[in-house]
Amino acid sequence: MVISRFADSRKHPFGVALLVAIATLALIPRLAHAAPDLALQMTVNTPVPAAGQPVEFTVTVGNVGVDAATGVVVTNRLPPELAVPTGMAVFPSVGAYDTATGTWTLGSLAAGASATLVIPAIVAVTPQPPCSVNLAFTSNSLDTRTSNNRAVAAVRRSATDRCVDLATRVEPGFIFGCVTTNEVGSALIVVNNGPDDATNVFVDLSETPSLAPNLRLTGPTGTSCSGTRCSVALLAVGARLTLNATSDSFRNQSSQSHTIGMAASSADTDYATSNNQDTASETLPAVSKKCSSIGADEGWGGAGAGCFIATAAFGSPLEPHVLALRQFRDRYLQRTELGRAFIRFYYRHSPPLAAAIAQHALLRFLVRMLLTPLVLAIAFPLQTATLLALMVVLLCGWRLRAVPR
């Protein structure tokens, strides 16, 4: 009865807007988590088998999203040192498994449903390696949460062997202060993809050519850094370590190419060393008194071009808000003519304003307050759009209520 009274827009126009707002709020969880979400898990029944003893890997794929997944395929091919024992076979609870390609084809998987794949295996090489790691992965065009699309389990030579996979990435470098000086900075990221925690992890920094003075690494609490090396006692499975590579300010009279490199290592067995190293290159512009004379239009598209105002406000080119704005620039603005025109205008006129902001605490605070909603909109576009729609509905309801009858 209350709803029917509210629904009479002639008597309660604001009630209609309120009902729409309530419906919009009810849809937020659905909008935020719509689409399928495939999650993989893997276990091995005997992590340290005796010589010649078969083991069983069990791969479980579940759809933890709210919508059904179609065309589900999981890839799980045993590593070369493992083989399916003679007389035994792989057993999928749903779909079919191709032993030659390691492809498990499931078809559709309803929301909340799961399926398992049991793979018998035996160590087929002598001597047995410290780690024999089985990797399964999946993907789906509608599954936007990829962090749970991968699973690993390992057979170990002994109970003391540990198996890790250190994956590295150098974020694009940053050129600070185009007016009078350059300052090189990068974010170095290390992730442990498991299956075991990594101990005594070392990260080493390099540059080519040797150009930036006092190039050094710094890290969060728990890391030990000295010069171009950092170490951490433990990097848990799935953990992410972010280090900052920075230099003192310097002046170069001509444009130069500069490459930052990183390498990660551990005291444990890293079974996939191809991703232990990474590099990122940038072009350092010649320093001048005016940004227009160092090719600011030329530098906007490179990884080293900086967000001057955001950097001045947040205090560091590696601050998360600044990184989010730079990623938005690279992924979206630079792909359209209008976006490129804005970037050119920004790099031509923003440095003097950024210099003024950097010198006044109140200005830095005000700019941070102005930029934070923009960063949130970039990071959470769906939630932001929903909130804006809700605000429009409430405003319309308020205006309807204010109209005299």
N, C-alpha and C positions, 0 to 999 in steps of 0.2 A: 504493500500500500504506500509506504514511504517512497519507494522507487517510482511508482506511478505518478505520485504527486510531483516529484522532482522532474519527471519526464515531461510534464506539461510546461512547455517553454513559454507559454503565454503568462503563466503565473510565477514560474520560477526559472527564468533564463539562466541564472547563475547555477542552478541545480544541474541543468544539462551539462554545462561546462565542467562542473564538479564530477559528474559521472564519467565524462570522457577522460578527465584527468586521472580518476581512479583506475579506469580501464588501461590507460597508458602506463601507469605505474605497475599494474599487474603484468603487463607485457614485457617490462624491462628484463626480468630474469630470462624469459624466453628469447628475447632479442639478443641478449648478451651471450647465451649459450646455445643458440640454435645451430642446427647442422650436426652431422655425426662427429664423433670423437673416438677414434680408434686408439686403444691402449694395448701395448704389448708387454708381456712378462715371460721370463724364461727361467727354468730351474734345471739342475742336473742332479740325478739321484745319488751319484757317487763322484764327488769332486776330485778325490785322489784314488783312482783305481789301481789294483794290483796289475802286474804284467799280464796282458791278454784278457783282462776282465772287461766285458761290455758294460756300457753305461747307457742311460736314457736321458735325453733332453726332452723336456716338456715345454712347448711354446703355447701360450694362451693369448688369444686376441679377443678383446671385449670392446663393445661399443658403449662407451659411457656417456655419449651425447644424448640428445633428445629426439633426434631424427634417425631414420634408418640409413645405413650405408649400403651403397650398391657398388658392384664391381670390385669387391674387396680382394686384394691379392697380397700375400705375405711372402717375402723372399727370405729363405733360410737354406743356404747351401753350406754344407760342412766344409771346414778348412781342409787343405790338402793332407794334413797328417792324420785326419780322422776319416773313417769309412764305415758304411753300414755293414755289419757282420754278415757273412754268408749264411743264407737260410733265414734271415730276418728281414723285415720290411718296415717302412715308415707307415704310421697309422694316423690319418686325419679323421677327426670326429665329424667334420663337415667338408664337403668339396673333394678335390683331388690334389695330389702332390706329385710333381714331376721331379724324380730323383736327379735327372741329368742337369736340369737348370736350377733346382732348388726352389721352384715356384709352387706355392700353395694357393690354389684358386678356390675361393669360398663362395663367390657370388654376392648375395645380399646378407646383411647382418642387421637385424632389428635393434632398435634402441634397447639397451639393457641385456642383450644377448651376448653369448661368448662361445668360442670354439677352441679346441685344443689340437695340437699336432705333436705326436710322440715320435722322436727320432732315435732309434738305437744306433750306437756308435762304438767303435773300438779304435785304439791308437794303432795306426798302420805303418809307423816308421820306427826305425831304431838308429840311434838312441832316441828316447822320448824327449821332446822339447819341454822346457819349464812350463810353458803355457800353451794350451790348445783351446782357442777361444771360438765359440760358436756365436754368430751374429745373425739376428733376425731384424728385418725392418719392413715397414709398410708405408703407404702414402695414399691419400685420397684427395681429389680436387676440392671437396667441400670440407675437409678436415683442416682447420686452420691452426689447431693446437698440435704442433709437431714434436713437442718435447717428450711425449710418451709413445712415439712411433718407432722406438728402437729398443731392443733388449739383447743382453749378452749373458752368457754363462761360460765357465771355463773348466776344463779338465787340467789338473796340475800334476806335475811330476812328483812333488812331495808336499807335505802339509805346510812347509815353510815358504814355498814359492808364492809370490804375489803377482797378479796380472793387472796391468793398467794400460790406459790409452790416453796419453796427453795430447790434446788438440790445441793448436795455437792460432792466434789471429792478431795481426797488427792493424789497428784502426788507422784510417787515413790521417796523415800528419796535419799539423796546424801551423800556419804562418801568422805570427802575432805582430801587430804594430807596423802596418805598411807605411806609416808616415816617416819614421826615422830609423827603425831597427827591425831585424827579423829575430824570431825566437822559435826554435823547433820544438814541437811537442807531439807525442803520440800516446795512445792507450794500447797496452799490450795485454792480451787476454789469453788465459790458459784454462781449459776445461778438462776434467778427468772423466772420461767416458767409461771407466771401470773395466772389468767388474769388481776390482778391489780398490780400497783406499790406496793412494800413492803416498809414499814416505820420502822424505829428504828430496823435495822437488827444487830444482835450480832453474832459473831463467836468466839467460845472458842476452845482453843488448849489443848491437853493432851498428855502424853507419858506414856508408860509402858515398862519396869520399869523406875523409875525416875533416869535417868542416865546422860543426857546431861546438863551441867551447863548453867545457864542463858538462857534457852530455851524461845524464845520470838516470838511475831508476829510483823510484820511491813506491812504497806499497802501503796497504792498510795495516792495522794492528795485527800482530801475529806473524808478519813477514820481517825478514832481516835483509836489509839492502845496503850495499856498499859499492859505490861507483856504478858500473854497468852490470852488476850481478845482484839478484835477489834470491833468497831461499825461503822455503816454508817447510816446516816439519811434517805437516800432514795436509793432503788435499783429498777430501772425501769423494766418494763416488758421486758424480753429478755436480760437484762443487765447481765454482767459477772464481778465478783469481784475476783481478784487474790491477795492473801496475801502470804507473805513469812514467813516461820517458820525457824529460825536459832538458833544456839547455839554458845557458846564459844568453843574453841579447848579443847580437853581432851584426856587423854591416858587411854586405858583399856588394862589390861594385858592378858585377855583371850577373845575369840570370844563370842559375846553376841547378842541375838535377841532383837530388839528394835522396838516398834510400836508407830507411830504417829497417833493421833485421832483428829477429829474435829466435832463440832456440831454447827448448825446454827439455829437461832430462830428469830422471828419477833413479833412486837406488833400486827400484823394483823393475821387473821385466816389462818393458813396453812392447806389446805385440804388434803395434802398428806405428812404425816410426816415420812413415811418409808425411805425417801431419805435425811433426815435432818442430818444424821451422816455418817461418813466414816472413814476408817482406812487404813494405809499402813504400812507394816512391812519390816524390813531390817535386815541383819546380819552385825554387826560391827566387823571387823576383829581385832585381837590382834595387837597392835602397835609394830613395829619393825624398825630397821635401814634399812632393805632392803625389797622391795616390794615382792620379791620372797619368803620371809620367813613368810609372813602373809597370804599366800594362794591366791595370785592375780589371779591364774588360776581358783580358786574356786569362787572368787567374781565377775568375769566378767558377769555371767549370772544373778546375782541378781539385784534387782532394785536399790541398793545402789551404784553399781560400777560407778566410775566417769570418765568423759572425761577430763583428767588432763590438756592437752595442751589447749583445748578450754576454760576451766575454767580460766586458767592462762591468756589467751589472752583477754577474755571478762570481767573478773573480778568477775564473780559470777556463781555458779552452776545453778542458777535459771534464768539466762539470756536467752531470747528466742532462740538465735542462739545455745546455749549449749543444751537446751531442744530438739531442732530439731535434733541435731546430736545424742543425747542419744536415741531418739525415732527411728531413722534410725538403730542404733545398735541393739536395742531390737527387732524391727519388721523384719529386713532383715538379718543383718550380722550373728546373733546368730543362724539362721535357716539353715546355710550351714556349711560344714566342713571347707571350705576355709575361710569363714567369722569368724568362731570360732578360727581358727589358727591365723588370723590377730589380733583378740581381745587379745589373749594370748600374742602375741608378743608386742602389744601396751602397755599392762599393765605391762609388764616386763621391758620395756625400756623407757617409756615416762615420768615417774615422775621426774628424774633428769633434763630432758630437760624442763619440765614444770616449775620446780623451777627456772631455769635460765631465762626463758621467763618472769616470774612474777616479776623479779627484774629489768628489763630493759624496759623502756617505748617504745623505738624504736622497740625492738623485739615484744612487745605486738601489736604494730601498724601493723607491717609487717605480723604477723600471722593472725590478724583479716582480713587483705586484702586478704590473701590466702584462708582463710576459708569461707569468705562470698560467693564467687561463688559456693562453694560446698553446702552451706546451701540453696542457691536459687535453685540449681538443685534438691535438695531433696524436697523442698517445692513445686516447680513447674516443675515436670519432663516433662510434655507434651510440655510446652512452651520452655523449655530448649532444648529438642530434636529438635523442629521445628527451633529454632534459629541456632543450630549447623548444621542442614541440609542446611539452607540458607547460612551459612558461607562456607560450602563445595561447594555448587553450585557456589558461587561467586569466590572462589579460583580456581575451575576448569575453569570457564570462563576466569579468568585472565591468567591462564596457556595456554589455547587455543589461546588467543590473542597474547601471547608472542612467540608462535611457529612460526618460519620464514616460509614464503610461497614462 
